[in-house]
């Protein structure tokens, strides 16, 4: 019943008890709303515990799908920082274009764009939530130490009691880095180990974006599975 209420609330853009209000359908582009069935924005906002007035960092936001969702969820008294890594922007000068367009839209005036190193995320020690979706595997597969440093930077960025959310494409348990590189996936156990080592406490996992039918043996860009991969959503808390 709760899942049905969440989906109804998302479709209508109305408040659902216990859930921050989601964007009205007309305030988000059709390309975003078409992905809602797979990305489960209402469930993800509820899982992350994002509420009115929160300060949220959407780290490596891509086209800004969740940037828009979080903007509406935190409301006029909240803030959303779309954090584009400076190193990425150096390689691709257009990397921040999509989120810059969102920040320029009056409907999303609580959004700011920060093109910075991970160690320079805005409002360090004051953020309520740091979020990254479908990015951790890239950092880990490039160099596990890069991912470990990223987790440590998010620990510093959050306030005591703040939450770090990692959503990513699941690899089969025990998958090594070579296989993960080829498939653009990661074993969630690797993420848990690194993030806990950075000082976080593991709080739980959402199965909202899981797909047990995914055989985990194809790259995430394979047409047979793209957009429908088995994903995990992990929630970590900074003690205090």
Helices and strands as residue ranges (DSSP letters): H 2-12, G 25-27, H 30-33, H 36-39, H 41-48, E 55-59, H 65-74, E 79-85, H 86-91, H 97-104, G 106-108, E 111-116, G 118-120, E 127-133, H 136-142, H 144-157, E 158-169, H 177-183, H 188-197, E 200-206, E 231-238
